[in-house]
Amino acid sequence: MKHSEEYNRFTNLVDRLLTVSHEEMQRRESEYRKQVDANPHRRGPKRGSKRKPKAATMPPSASGHEATET
């Protein structure tokens, strides 16, 4: 059966990915993270930064009375 070139490229890529061991993937991932973390112009939250928890606020009641904790 004849397959398209895209199909053959995709199956070759999947075959190469599945032959990489878990340890090797972890090593590559850690190298990539180091590279990304070294970028001073990175957008979004930085890895390892802890966000301050929001203060627990109670919404005002419909009747206008203060909410009480029980």
Backbone as ProteinMPNN parsed JSONL, in Angstrom:
{"seq_chain_A": "MKHSEEYNRFTNLVDRLLTVSHEEMQRRESEYRKQVDANPHRRGPKRGSKRKPKAATMPPSASGHEATET", "coords_chain_A": {"N_chain_A": [[0.844, -1.176, 0.0], [0.587, 2.195, -0.834], [1.742, 5.031, 0.813], [1.35, 8.467, 1.8], [3.858, 11.057, 1.643], [3.883, 12.697, 3.898], [2.697, 11.043, 5.81], [4.631, 9.016, 6.003], [6.82, 10.493, 6.985], [5.769, 11.299, 9.439], [5.346, 8.807, 10.768], [7.984, 7.922, 10.903], [9.059, 9.873, 12.597], [7.587, 9.392, 14.964], [8.459, 6.805, 15.527], [11.151, 7.326, 16.095], [10.873, 8.935, 18.379], [9.72, 7.186, 20.223], [11.773, 5.458, 20.779], [13.472, 6.686, 22.522], [14.79, 6.735, 25.782], [13.288, 7.022, 29.077], [14.924, 8.276, 30.975], [16.668, 9.704, 29.33], [14.855, 11.497, 28.153], [14.122, 12.955, 30.426], [16.57, 14.16, 31.036], [16.974, 15.765, 28.751], [14.773, 17.435, 28.994], [15.374, 18.804, 31.391], [17.671, 20.188, 30.595], [16.524, 21.869, 28.678], [14.792, 23.367, 30.289], [16.637, 24.778, 31.864], [17.75, 26.362, 29.9], [15.518, 27.894, 29.102], [14.893, 29.184, 31.522], [17.078, 30.822, 31.769], [16.591, 32.911, 30.111], [16.211, 36.306, 30.148], [14.099, 37.795, 29.222], [11.746, 36.436, 29.372], [8.3, 35.802, 29.119], [5.357, 35.854, 31.208], [4.545, 33.902, 34.199], [7.31, 33.213, 36.304], [9.278, 30.273, 36.687], [9.171, 28.551, 39.742], [8.53, 30.713, 41.3], [6.551, 31.676, 43.958], [3.141, 32.287, 44.349], [1.338, 34.763, 46.144], [-1.113, 33.783, 48.456], [-4.568, 34.476, 47.964], [-6.55, 36.656, 49.953], [-9.093, 35.389, 52.003], [-12.22, 36.282, 51.27], [-15.537, 37.162, 52.014], [-18.46, 37.284, 50.117], [-20.707, 40.095, 49.954], [-23.874, 39.893, 51.573], [-27.162, 39.423, 50.175], [-29.097, 40.79, 51.552], [-27.802, 42.882, 52.673], [-26.712, 42.782, 55.161], [-23.977, 42.189, 57.43], [-21.77, 39.496, 56.832], [-21.48, 36.572, 58.75], [-19.19, 34.407, 60.342], [-19.378, 30.929, 61.001]], "CA_chain_A": [[0.0, 0.0, 0.0], [1.382, 3.408, -0.949], [1.366, 6.076, 1.764], [1.833, 9.794, 1.438], [5.152, 11.444, 2.221], [3.622, 13.21, 5.254], [2.473, 9.884, 6.672], [5.921, 8.357, 6.23], [7.62, 11.346, 7.865], [5.171, 11.233, 10.769], [5.624, 7.513, 11.393], [9.412, 7.897, 11.226], [9.247, 10.709, 13.778], [7.036, 8.669, 16.121], [9.367, 5.694, 15.823], [12.356, 7.87, 16.749], [10.51, 9.403, 19.707], [9.433, 6.071, 21.114], [12.984, 4.728, 21.11], [14.243, 7.45, 23.51], [14.483, 6.262, 27.128], [12.714, 8.003, 29.998], [16.027, 9.037, 31.576], [17.145, 10.639, 28.314], [13.85, 12.561, 28.026], [14.231, 13.802, 31.615], [17.792, 14.947, 30.889], [16.72, 16.789, 27.729], [13.811, 18.392, 29.556], [16.063, 19.661, 32.363], [18.517, 21.102, 29.826], [15.661, 22.861, 28.059], [14.318, 24.268, 31.348], [17.746, 25.672, 32.204], [17.863, 27.31, 28.795], [14.369, 28.79, 29.166], [14.999, 29.992, 32.733], [18.167, 31.783, 31.606], [16.125, 34.002, 29.262], [15.725, 37.394, 30.998], [12.92, 38.423, 28.628], [10.673, 35.445, 29.359], [6.999, 36.331, 29.507], [4.539, 34.996, 32.043], [5.08, 33.61, 35.524], [8.62, 32.565, 36.312], [9.269, 28.984, 37.366], [9.672, 28.565, 41.101], [8.022, 31.828, 42.082], [5.325, 31.327, 44.657], [2.161, 33.365, 44.372], [0.732, 34.998, 47.45], [-2.513, 33.334, 48.468], [-5.536, 35.555, 48.073], [-7.24, 36.713, 51.232], [-10.435, 34.83, 51.929], [-13.236, 37.319, 51.473], [-16.898, 36.665, 51.875], [-19.245, 38.251, 49.351], [-21.766, 40.711, 50.767], [-25.14, 39.18, 51.449], [-28.167, 40.137, 49.389], [-29.906, 41.639, 52.425], [-27.02, 44.026, 53.087], [-26.156, 42.567, 56.495], [-22.619, 41.64, 57.491], [-21.684, 38.044, 56.857], [-20.884, 36.073, 59.972], [-18.602, 33.078, 60.223], [-19.902, 30.0, 62.021]], "C_chain_A": [[0.89, 1.24, 0.0], [0.845, 4.443, 0.021], [1.932, 7.4, 1.299], [3.158, 10.08, 2.142], [4.972, 11.957, 3.645], [3.43, 12.066, 6.243], [3.79, 9.193, 6.998], [6.797, 9.177, 7.153], [7.099, 11.288, 9.297], [5.502, 9.913, 11.458], [7.109, 7.381, 11.734], [9.703, 8.718, 12.474], [8.756, 9.994, 15.031], [7.952, 7.511, 16.508], [10.628, 6.185, 16.528], [12.046, 8.333, 18.166], [10.319, 8.251, 20.682], [10.672, 5.274, 21.488], [13.834, 5.449, 22.146], [13.819, 7.001, 24.905], [13.937, 7.403, 27.994], [13.807, 8.875, 30.617], [16.56, 10.088, 30.605], [16.161, 11.798, 28.134], [13.917, 13.504, 29.22], [15.463, 14.7, 31.521], [17.59, 16.073, 29.88], [15.79, 17.865, 28.249], [14.502, 19.331, 30.548], [17.003, 20.632, 31.661], [17.691, 22.215, 29.208], [15.162, 23.857, 29.105], [15.403, 25.253, 31.757], [17.888, 26.755, 31.15], [16.736, 28.343, 28.853], [14.479, 29.714, 30.373], [16.088, 31.047, 32.623], [17.748, 32.985, 30.759], [15.575, 35.13, 30.139], [14.449, 38.043, 30.47], [11.735, 37.467, 28.558], [9.384, 36.078, 29.843], [6.285, 35.342, 30.412], [5.186, 34.734, 33.386], [6.396, 32.856, 35.435], [8.528, 31.27, 37.112], [9.848, 29.132, 38.766], [9.169, 29.729, 41.93], [6.687, 31.43, 42.691], [4.397, 32.532, 44.663], [1.62, 33.516, 45.775], [-0.703, 34.503, 47.417], [-3.444, 34.529, 48.637], [-6.207, 35.486, 49.435], [-8.65, 36.171, 51.045], [-11.43, 35.928, 52.242], [-14.596, 36.696, 51.268], [-17.691, 37.704, 51.097], [-20.333, 38.847, 50.224], [-23.081, 39.974, 50.539], [-26.137, 40.046, 50.688], [-28.976, 41.087, 50.252], [-29.113, 42.844, 52.921], [-26.433, 43.886, 54.483], [-24.756, 42.011, 56.394], [-22.682, 40.119, 57.513], [-20.996, 37.618, 58.14], [-20.331, 34.679, 59.729], [-19.172, 32.198, 61.311], [-18.914, 28.92, 62.263]], "O_chain_A": [[1.85, 1.311, 0.767], [-0.357, 4.708, 0.056], [2.873, 7.449, 0.507], [3.518, 9.416, 3.114], [5.806, 11.688, 4.51], [3.932, 12.109, 7.366], [4.033, 8.826, 8.148], [7.458, 8.616, 8.026], [7.877, 11.234, 10.249], [5.898, 9.911, 12.623], [7.453, 6.785, 12.755], [10.502, 8.309, 13.316], [9.444, 9.993, 16.052], [8.188, 7.272, 17.692], [11.119, 5.536, 17.451], [12.865, 8.147, 19.066], [10.72, 8.343, 21.843], [10.626, 4.484, 22.431], [14.826, 4.89, 22.614], [12.625, 6.897, 25.186], [14.105, 8.582, 27.68], [13.626, 10.084, 30.764], [16.864, 11.214, 30.997], [16.576, 12.947, 27.981], [13.785, 14.717, 29.058], [15.403, 15.874, 31.886], [17.992, 17.209, 30.129], [15.982, 19.053, 27.987], [14.237, 20.534, 30.542], [17.125, 21.782, 32.082], [18.105, 23.374, 29.21], [15.114, 25.059, 28.842], [15.123, 26.432, 31.974], [18.119, 27.922, 31.469], [16.98, 29.536, 28.672], [14.19, 30.906, 30.264], [16.03, 32.065, 33.313], [18.477, 33.975, 30.695], [14.565, 34.932, 30.815], [13.783, 38.771, 31.206], [10.818, 37.674, 27.762], [9.365, 36.796, 30.843], [6.568, 34.144, 30.39], [6.251, 35.275, 33.685], [6.567, 31.972, 34.596], [7.79, 31.185, 38.093], [10.889, 29.762, 38.953], [9.359, 29.742, 43.146], [5.807, 30.909, 42.005], [4.816, 33.655, 44.946], [1.46, 32.538, 46.506], [-1.432, 34.768, 46.461], [-3.137, 35.473, 49.365], [-6.408, 34.408, 49.995], [-9.313, 36.461, 50.049], [-11.469, 36.442, 53.36], [-14.768, 35.804, 50.437], [-17.598, 38.895, 51.394], [-20.831, 38.186, 51.135], [-23.355, 39.495, 49.438], [-25.963, 41.26, 50.578], [-29.492, 42.086, 49.752], [-29.69, 43.743, 53.531], [-25.726, 44.782, 54.945], [-24.388, 41.423, 55.377], [-23.558, 39.536, 58.151], [-20.027, 38.247, 58.564], [-20.922, 33.876, 59.006], [-19.424, 32.663, 62.422], [-19.155, 28.035, 63.083]]}, "name": "protein", "num_of_chains": 1, "seq": "MKHSEEYNRFTNLVDRLLTVSHEEMQRRESEYRKQVDANPHRRGPKRGSKRKPKAATMPPSASGHEATET"}
